[in-house]
Amino acid sequence: MTDPKTAAHCDNGEMKTVQAKLPGQAVLVMQGGGALGAFQAGVYEAMHEAGIEPDWVVGTSIGAINGAIIAGNAPENRVARLKEFWNLVGSGSLSAAHWNAFGLGNAMHNLGTVMQGIPGFFKPNPRAWLGADAHLGVDDASIYSTAPLRRTLVELVDVDWLAKGATRLTLGAVNVRSGRIRYFDSRDEALNIDHVMASGALPPAFPAVMIDGEPYWDGGVYSNTPIEVVMDDHPRRDSVIFAARLWQQENAVPDTIEQVISRQKEIQYSSRAETHTARQQQIHHLRHVVRELGRLLPENARSSPQVKELLGWGCATVMHVLPLRAPALDEENNAKDIDFTPAGIEARWAAGRELTRSRIAQAPWDQAIDPALGIVVHD
């Protein structure tokens, strides 16, 4: 729980985004999911087309990489930089087309990914061949090296632009030693490539990244859906949250071992997004109730220090959540998060773009809402 004095610091509707189309700041929240992250690039492209630039980007894993490219570039360069990244990581799978005649295109591509890595992203770590029991150090104990990703991010992310703070960036990573999640926030500290790398350091494939002497892994190990950091923010602000979700929390009952593996992964990495949001709805509803109760008190009662402290739990901010769920593609399997084929990337990017275009056109945040609600989910 937060301190009531801190909790009192919500904007209560007074701070408005400069984007008049929205009733608050625009927030883009992105999960981790490897190759599925092309969907997020499509979501951003549709926002950009509509003239909606995020005031705040929150990401984990591939969401952190996409987020850093977005927040680390001027708006006019963001789509082009995202395309550079996704074209690069898809460039190593062109040879998969030769196997399509045998029905082995994706299978051979996935095998190539496991054996050779992904251009501009990761490559095999030769030290891993020393064996699973070899003492390599926490920042080198991994199957792959992410040195290619570091070089890619140096080219595609303008750290100086990020430091200007035009777009807030928050990246989730988990401390290997303590097992606790940490959100690195550009509002509070200068972020650099290390923070992005840490958020995407999924073990045992990728090595931990050292920050201030502490090792960090992919935030998805702890929570792959970082939307709660927006709802717990101080000061709280009116917001429209574009929540790009890559994993199907609900799906058919599996009846093969491969389907079981795929379904297990979906449940794990969807990270109870709906449950987190429902819990936050309860909390924010109570904040609105406290505010309304305060209005019923006489002025002399509201002015007392004790009552002021209690009323500090109240708030009037409204957060609109727009869930944007990536659809399942035909022939997907449990290896879909390493499907970096050009066809897979293009299909997921297009799905994100078209879905977001449709939801923006509907403008659900303009609908009448119950004034007692603090979080409204437009599902």
Backbone hydrogen bonds, N-H to C=O, Kabsch-Sander energy under -0.5 kcal/mol:
donor,donor_aa,acceptor,acceptor_aa,energy
7,A,3,D,-2.7
8,A,4,P,-1.4
9,H,6,T,-1.8
10,C,8,A,-1.9
11,D,236,R,-3.1
14,E,11,D,-2.4
16,K,14,E,-0.6
20,A,18,V,-1.2
22,L,19,Q,-1.9
24,G,22,L,-1.0
25,Q,238,D,-2.4
27,V,25,Q,-0.5
27,V,240,V,-2.6
28,L,56,W,-2.4
29,V,27,V,-0.6
29,V,242,F,-2.6
30,M,58,V,-2.6
31,Q,244,A,-1.4
32,G,224,N,-0.7
35,A,337,D,-3.0
36,L,33,G,-2.1
37,G,34,G,-2.3
38,A,35,A,-1.6
39,F,36,L,-2.0
40,Q,37,G,-0.6
41,A,37,G,-1.2
42,G,38,A,-1.6
43,V,39,F,-1.9
44,Y,40,Q,-2.5
45,E,41,A,-2.3
46,A,42,G,-2.0
47,M,43,V,-1.9
48,H,44,Y,-3.0
49,E,45,E,-2.5
50,A,46,A,-1.6
51,G,48,H,-1.5
52,I,47,M,-2.9
53,E,51,G,-0.8
55,D,26,A,-2.3
56,W,26,A,-1.6
57,V,168,R,-2.9
58,V,28,L,-3.0
59,G,170,T,-2.4
60,T,30,M,-1.4
61,S,199,S,-0.9
63,G,60,T,-2.2
64,A,61,S,-0.7
65,I,61,S,-1.7
66,N,62,I,-2.7
67,G,63,G,-2.2
68,A,64,A,-2.6
69,I,65,I,-2.0
70,I,66,N,-2.1
71,A,67,G,-3.1
72,G,68,A,-2.0
73,N,70,I,-1.1
77,N,74,A,-2.3
78,R,74,A,-0.7
78,R,75,P,-0.8
79,V,75,P,-0.5
81,R,77,N,-2.1
82,L,78,R,-2.5
83,K,79,V,-2.4
84,E,80,A,-2.0
85,F,81,R,-2.2
86,W,82,L,-2.5
87,N,83,K,-2.6
88,L,84,E,-2.0
89,V,85,F,-2.5
90,G,86,W,-1.1
91,S,87,N,-0.6
91,S,88,L,-1.2
93,S,90,G,-1.3
94,L,91,S,-0.8
96,A,93,S,-1.6
97,A,94,L,-1.6
98,H,95,S,-1.3
99,W,96,A,-1.7
100,N,97,A,-1.1
102,F,99,W,-1.4
103,G,100,N,-1.9
104,L,99,W,-2.2
108,M,104,L,-3.1
109,H,105,G,-2.0
110,N,106,N,-3.1
111,L,107,A,-2.1
112,G,108,M,-2.4
113,T,109,H,-2.4
114,V,110,N,-2.2
115,M,111,L,-2.4
116,Q,112,G,-3.0
117,G,112,G,-0.6
117,G,113,T,-1.8
118,I,122,F,-1.9
121,F,118,I,-2.1
122,F,118,I,-1.5
123,K,145,S,-2.1
125,N,143,I,-2.6
128,A,125,N,-2.0
129,W,126,P,-1.3
130,L,127,R,-1.8
131,G,128,A,-1.7
134,A,131,G,-1.5
136,L,134,A,-1.0
140,D,137,G,-2.1
141,A,137,G,-1.1
142,S,140,D,-1.6
143,I,204,P,-2.1
144,Y,205,A,-2.8
145,S,123,K,-3.5
149,L,121,F,-1.3
150,R,146,T,-1.7
151,R,147,A,-1.9
152,T,148,P,-2.1
153,L,149,L,-2.9
154,V,150,R,-2.2
155,E,151,R,-1.3
156,L,152,T,-1.8
157,V,153,L,-2.7
158,D,72,G,-2.7
158,D,156,L,-0.5
159,V,157,V,-1.1
162,L,158,D,-2.3
163,A,159,V,-2.1
164,K,160,D,-0.8
164,K,161,W,-0.9
165,G,162,L,-1.4
166,A,161,W,-0.6
168,R,55,D,-2.3
170,T,57,V,-2.5
171,L,184,F,-2.6
172,G,59,G,-1.9
173,A,182,R,-2.4
174,V,217,W,-2.2
175,N,180,R,-2.8
176,V,215,P,-2.5
177,R,215,P,-0.5
179,G,175,N,-2.8
182,R,173,A,-3.3
184,F,171,L,-2.6
184,F,182,R,-0.7
185,D,183,Y,-0.5
186,S,169,L,-2.8
188,D,185,D,-1.4
189,E,185,D,-1.9
195,H,192,N,-0.8
196,V,192,N,-1.2
197,M,193,I,-2.7
198,A,194,D,-2.6
199,S,195,H,-1.8
200,G,196,V,-1.1
201,A,198,A,-1.5
202,L,200,G,-1.7
206,F,202,L,-2.9
208,A,138,V,-1.3
209,V,216,Y,-2.2
211,I,214,E,-2.8
214,E,211,I,-1.7
216,Y,209,V,-1.9
217,W,174,V,-2.6
218,D,201,A,-2.2
219,G,172,G,-1.1
219,G,199,S,-0.8
221,V,218,D,-1.8
222,Y,219,G,-1.4
223,S,219,G,-2.9
228,E,225,T,-0.7
229,V,226,P,-0.9
230,V,227,I,-1.2
231,M,227,I,-1.5
232,D,228,E,-1.8
233,D,230,V,-1.2
239,S,318,V,-1.8
240,V,25,Q,-2.8
241,I,320,H,-3.7
242,F,27,V,-3.5
242,F,240,V,-0.7
243,A,241,I,-1.0
243,A,322,L,-1.8
244,A,29,V,-2.5
244,A,242,F,-0.9
245,R,243,A,-0.8
245,R,324,L,-2.7
249,Q,247,W,-0.8
260,V,256,T,-2.3
261,I,257,I,-2.4
262,S,258,E,-2.3
263,R,259,Q,-2.9
264,Q,260,V,-2.6
265,K,261,I,-1.9
266,E,262,S,-2.1
267,I,263,R,-2.4
268,Q,264,Q,-2.3
269,Y,265,K,-2.6
270,S,266,E,-1.7
271,S,267,I,-0.7
271,S,268,Q,-0.5
273,A,270,S,-1.1
276,H,272,R,-2.7
277,T,273,A,-2.2
278,A,274,E,-2.6
279,R,275,T,-2.2
280,Q,276,H,-2.2
281,Q,277,T,-2.2
282,Q,278,A,-1.7
283,I,279,R,-2.0
284,H,280,Q,-2.8
285,H,281,Q,-2.2
286,L,282,Q,-2.0
287,R,283,I,-1.7
288,H,284,H,-1.9
289,V,285,H,-2.1
290,V,286,L,-2.5
291,R,287,R,-2.0
292,E,288,H,-2.3
293,L,289,V,-2.7
294,G,290,V,-2.1
295,R,291,R,-1.4
296,L,292,E,-0.8
296,L,293,L,-0.9
297,L,293,L,-0.6
297,L,294,G,-1.0
301,A,298,P,-0.7
302,R,298,P,-2.0
303,S,299,E,-1.4
304,S,301,A,-1.2
308,K,304,S,-2.5
309,E,305,P,-2.1
310,L,306,Q,-1.8
311,L,307,V,-3.0
312,G,308,K,-0.9
313,W,310,L,-1.7
314,G,311,L,-1.8
315,C,287,R,-1.1
319,M,374,G,-2.8
320,H,239,S,-3.2
320,H,318,V,-0.5
321,V,319,M,-0.6
321,V,376,V,-3.3
322,L,241,I,-3.3
322,L,320,H,-0.5
324,L,243,A,-3.1
325,R,323,P,-0.6
326,A,245,R,-3.0
332,E,329,L,-1.5
336,K,333,N,-1.7
338,I,335,A,-2.0
339,D,336,K,-1.4
340,F,338,I,-1.8
345,I,341,T,-2.7
346,E,342,P,-2.6
347,A,343,A,-2.3
348,R,344,G,-2.3
349,W,345,I,-2.6
350,A,346,E,-2.4
351,A,347,A,-2.1
352,G,348,R,-2.2
353,R,349,W,-2.3
354,E,350,A,-2.8
355,L,351,A,-2.2
356,T,352,G,-1.9
357,R,353,R,-2.3
358,S,354,E,-2.0
359,R,355,L,-2.2
360,I,356,T,-2.6
361,A,357,R,-2.2
362,Q,358,S,-1.4
363,A,359,R,-1.1
363,A,360,I,-0.5
366,D,363,A,-2.1
367,Q,364,P,-1.7
373,L,370,D,-2.1
376,V,319,M,-2.8
377,V,375,I,-0.5
378,H,321,V,-2.9
378,H,376,V,-0.6
379,D,377,V,-1.1
